[in-house]
């Protein structure tokens, strides 16, 4: 009897393992900026690892994780080398404008797909437990070039999520940009985004260094991902820059300062205090 139970457990475990070992289904989606993405043709067949970030726009944990995912995305080359990130909403009500607002607030530059762009259909096999048990958002799937899926990282503190995502990227066989000889000495477009003073009352400056000529946009977003203030929009030459602005029109609270330079994005927090009388 014991042997029979053990054999039954083994068969069940094997069945579950086989159910989750299938290669990922192909999908075609359109991001919030109108660009089409084919999972196999554009990425897996080109030898790229794909990281899927499952979210929805009113998910606070997803919003908090966003800047950390963006940093990891940039660390792995911003989609230019062996790794591509794609965000997929799980909510049918999240349209393009909702997702754009979410991305702006969270400082996300990698492609995001709303319900309008096919996110619900593309994400259905994941939510239907084809590749593992879906436990909610934020959830991360890492897809290797051979189509195999790692789908076991779900909402938690960024300090624990991000190292696990990075390890799964490494396990997929992706090369870090520093391992690729032709980009080994490449510099980021800009460095050291600092807002000073922070907290701020009636004066603040955005400080950063550009390593190349760039079209720069600096905006302040509120916690809902809505633009509250445009600080600067124009071209800047290589070197150190200080852009001053007046935050006195902002209500007291927490904001995000987002700088975009030649499609590279960084975000930092700004605390606005009551203005002096």
C-alpha positions as CSV (number, residue, x, y, z in Angstrom):
1,X,0.0,0.0,0.0
2,X,2.8,2.4,0.9
3,X,4.6,1.7,-2.3
4,X,1.4,2.2,-4.3
5,X,0.9,5.6,-2.6
6,X,4.5,6.6,-3.3
7,X,4.1,5.6,-7.0
8,X,0.8,7.6,-7.2
9,X,2.5,10.7,-5.7
10,X,5.4,10.4,-8.1
11,X,3.0,10.1,-11.1
12,X,1.1,13.2,-9.9
13,X,4.3,15.2,-9.4
14,X,5.6,14.1,-12.8
15,X,2.3,15.1,-14.4
16,X,2.4,18.6,-12.9
17,X,6.1,18.9,-14.0
18,X,5.2,17.9,-17.5
19,X,2.2,20.3,-17.6
20,X,4.5,23.2,-16.7
21,X,7.4,22.2,-18.9
22,X,5.9,23.1,-22.3
23,X,7.4,25.9,-24.3
24,X,5.7,29.2,-24.2
25,X,2.9,30.1,-26.7
26,X,3.7,32.7,-29.3
27,X,1.9,36.0,-29.2
28,X,1.8,39.3,-31.1
29,X,1.0,42.5,-29.2
30,X,1.1,46.3,-29.8
31,X,2.6,48.5,-27.2
32,X,1.2,51.8,-26.0
33,X,3.3,53.7,-28.6
34,X,2.0,51.7,-31.5
35,X,5.0,49.3,-31.9
36,X,4.3,45.6,-32.7
37,X,6.1,42.9,-30.8
38,X,6.2,39.2,-31.9
39,X,7.5,37.0,-29.1
40,X,9.3,34.5,-31.3
41,X,10.1,36.4,-34.4
42,X,11.3,39.6,-32.7
43,X,13.0,38.1,-29.6
44,X,13.3,34.4,-28.9
45,X,14.3,33.4,-32.5
46,X,16.9,36.2,-32.3
47,X,18.4,34.5,-29.2
48,X,17.0,37.0,-26.7
49,X,15.6,36.3,-23.2
50,X,12.2,38.0,-22.6
51,X,11.1,39.1,-19.1
52,X,7.4,39.6,-18.8
53,X,6.2,41.9,-16.1
54,X,2.5,41.3,-15.2
55,X,0.8,44.3,-13.6
56,X,-2.3,46.4,-13.5
57,X,-2.5,50.1,-13.2
58,X,-4.1,50.3,-9.7
59,X,-1.7,47.7,-8.2
60,X,0.4,49.6,-5.6
61,X,3.0,46.8,-5.3
62,X,3.4,46.9,-9.1
63,X,3.9,50.7,-9.0
64,X,6.5,50.4,-6.3
65,X,8.4,47.6,-8.1
66,X,8.4,49.6,-11.4
67,X,11.5,51.8,-10.8
68,X,13.5,48.7,-9.7
69,X,12.4,46.8,-12.8
70,X,13.4,49.7,-14.9
71,X,16.9,49.9,-13.3
72,X,17.3,46.1,-13.9
73,X,16.2,46.6,-17.5
74,X,18.8,49.4,-18.0
75,X,21.5,47.3,-16.3
76,X,20.9,44.5,-18.9
77,X,21.1,46.9,-21.8
78,X,17.7,48.5,-22.1
79,X,16.5,46.0,-24.7
80,X,19.5,46.5,-27.0
81,X,21.4,43.3,-26.3
82,X,20.4,39.8,-25.0
83,X,17.4,40.7,-22.8
84,X,14.0,42.4,-23.5
85,X,11.4,43.4,-20.9
86,X,7.7,43.6,-21.7
87,X,4.9,44.7,-19.4
88,X,1.5,43.0,-19.7
89,X,-1.5,44.3,-17.9
90,X,-3.9,41.6,-16.6
91,X,-7.0,43.9,-16.4
92,X,-9.3,44.3,-19.4
93,X,-10.1,47.9,-18.3
94,X,-6.5,49.1,-18.5
95,X,-6.4,51.1,-21.8
96,X,-3.4,52.8,-23.5
97,X,-3.7,56.1,-21.6
98,X,-4.0,54.3,-18.2
99,X,-0.9,52.3,-18.9
100,X,1.1,55.3,-20.2
101,X,0.2,57.2,-17.1
102,X,1.3,54.2,-14.9
103,X,4.6,53.9,-16.8
104,X,5.4,57.6,-16.6
105,X,4.8,57.6,-12.8
106,X,6.8,54.5,-12.2
107,X,9.6,55.6,-14.6
108,X,9.2,52.6,-16.9
109,X,10.6,52.8,-20.4
110,X,10.3,49.2,-21.6
111,X,7.4,48.4,-23.8
112,X,4.1,48.0,-22.0
113,X,0.9,46.4,-23.4
114,X,-2.6,47.5,-22.5
115,X,-5.8,45.6,-23.0
116,X,-6.1,47.5,-26.3
117,X,-2.8,46.1,-27.5
118,X,-3.6,42.4,-26.8
119,X,-2.3,42.0,-23.3
120,X,-5.2,39.9,-22.0
121,X,-4.9,37.4,-24.8
122,X,-1.1,37.2,-24.6
123,X,-1.2,36.7,-20.8
124,X,-4.1,34.2,-20.7
125,X,-1.9,31.1,-20.7
126,X,0.1,32.4,-17.8
127,X,-3.0,33.3,-15.8
128,X,-4.5,29.9,-16.7
129,X,-1.6,28.2,-14.9
130,X,-0.1,26.7,-18.1
131,X,3.4,27.5,-16.9
132,X,3.0,27.5,-13.1
133,X,0.5,28.7,-10.5
134,X,-0.4,32.3,-11.0
135,X,-0.4,33.9,-7.5
136,X,-1.2,37.6,-8.4
137,X,0.6,40.7,-9.3
138,X,3.3,41.8,-9.6
139,X,4.4,38.6,-11.2
140,X,7.4,37.9,-13.4
141,X,8.0,35.4,-16.1
142,X,11.5,34.9,-17.6
143,X,11.4,33.2,-21.1
144,X,14.6,31.6,-22.5
145,X,15.4,31.7,-26.2
146,X,14.4,28.0,-26.4
147,X,10.9,28.9,-25.2
148,X,11.1,27.5,-21.7
149,X,9.5,29.5,-19.0
150,X,10.5,30.3,-15.4
151,X,7.3,31.6,-13.7
152,X,7.7,31.6,-10.0
153,X,8.4,35.1,-8.8
154,X,5.4,37.1,-7.4
155,X,4.7,40.2,-5.3
156,X,7.2,40.9,-2.5
157,X,9.7,43.5,-1.5
158,X,11.8,44.7,-4.5
159,X,14.9,43.7,-2.5
160,X,14.0,40.1,-2.8
161,X,12.2,40.2,-6.2
162,X,15.0,41.9,-8.3
163,X,17.9,39.5,-7.3
164,X,15.6,36.5,-8.2
165,X,14.7,38.0,-11.6
166,X,18.3,38.7,-12.3
167,X,19.3,35.1,-11.4
168,X,16.7,33.7,-13.7
169,X,18.0,36.0,-16.5
170,X,21.4,34.6,-15.9
171,X,20.0,31.0,-15.9
172,X,18.4,31.6,-19.3
173,X,21.9,32.0,-20.8
174,X,21.7,35.7,-21.5
175,X,25.0,37.6,-21.6
176,X,25.3,40.8,-19.6
177,X,26.2,43.8,-21.8
178,X,29.6,44.0,-20.0
179,X,30.4,40.5,-21.5
180,X,29.8,41.7,-25.0
181,X,33.2,43.0,-26.3
182,X,31.8,45.8,-28.5
183,X,29.9,47.5,-25.7
184,X,32.3,46.7,-22.9
185,X,33.4,50.3,-22.5
186,X,30.1,51.9,-23.4
187,X,29.0,54.7,-21.1
188,X,25.4,55.4,-20.0
189,X,23.8,58.4,-21.7
190,X,23.5,60.2,-18.4
191,X,24.7,59.7,-14.8
192,X,24.0,60.8,-11.2
193,X,20.4,62.1,-11.3
194,X,20.1,64.2,-8.2
195,X,17.4,66.6,-7.0
196,X,18.6,69.2,-4.5
197,X,17.4,70.3,-2.0
198,X,15.2,67.3,-1.2
199,X,12.8,67.8,0.5
200,X,12.1,71.1,-1.3
201,X,9.9,74.1,-0.7
202,X,10.2,77.0,-3.2
203,X,13.4,76.1,-5.1
204,X,14.8,72.9,-6.5
205,X,17.3,71.8,-9.1
206,X,17.8,68.7,-11.2
207,X,21.4,67.8,-11.6
208,X,22.8,65.3,-14.0
209,X,25.8,64.5,-16.3
210,X,25.4,63.7,-20.0
211,X,27.9,61.5,-21.8
212,X,26.6,62.5,-25.3
213,X,24.4,65.1,-26.9
214,X,20.8,64.3,-26.1
215,X,17.2,65.4,-26.3
216,X,16.3,65.8,-22.7
217,X,12.9,65.9,-21.0
218,X,12.5,66.4,-17.3
219,X,9.0,66.1,-15.7
220,X,7.5,65.8,-12.2
221,X,4.8,63.2,-11.7
222,X,2.4,62.7,-8.8
223,X,1.8,59.4,-7.1
224,X,-1.0,58.6,-9.6
225,X,1.4,58.8,-12.5
226,X,0.0,62.2,-13.7
227,X,2.4,64.9,-15.0
228,X,2.4,67.7,-12.4
229,X,5.1,69.9,-13.8
230,X,7.4,70.0,-16.9
231,X,10.8,71.2,-15.8
232,X,12.7,71.1,-19.1
233,X,12.3,69.9,-22.7
234,X,15.1,70.4,-25.2
235,X,18.6,69.5,-26.3
236,X,21.6,69.4,-24.0
237,X,25.3,69.0,-24.8
238,X,27.6,66.5,-23.1
239,X,28.7,67.5,-19.6
240,X,27.3,68.5,-16.2
241,X,23.9,70.3,-16.1
242,X,21.8,71.9,-13.4
243,X,18.2,72.7,-14.3
244,X,16.5,74.9,-11.7
245,X,12.7,74.9,-11.2
246,X,10.1,76.3,-8.8
247,X,8.1,73.6,-7.0
248,X,6.0,76.1,-5.0
249,X,2.9,75.4,-7.1
250,X,3.0,71.7,-6.1
251,X,0.9,70.5,-3.2
252,X,2.9,69.1,-0.3
253,X,3.6,65.4,-0.8
254,X,5.7,62.8,-2.6
255,X,6.4,63.1,-6.3
256,X,8.7,61.4,-8.9
257,X,11.2,63.4,-11.0
258,X,11.7,61.6,-14.3
259,X,14.4,62.4,-16.8
260,X,14.4,61.0,-20.3
261,X,17.5,61.4,-22.5
262,X,17.7,59.7,-25.9
263,X,15.1,57.1,-24.8
264,X,17.1,56.4,-21.6
265,X,15.0,57.0,-18.4
266,X,15.8,57.5,-14.7
267,X,13.4,58.4,-11.9
268,X,14.0,59.7,-8.4
269,X,11.7,60.7,-5.6
270,X,11.0,64.3,-4.5
271,X,9.4,65.3,-1.2
272,X,7.6,68.7,-1.5
273,X,7.1,70.5,1.8
274,X,4.8,73.4,2.6
275,X,6.0,76.6,0.9
276,X,7.3,79.4,3.1
277,X,4.6,82.0,3.8
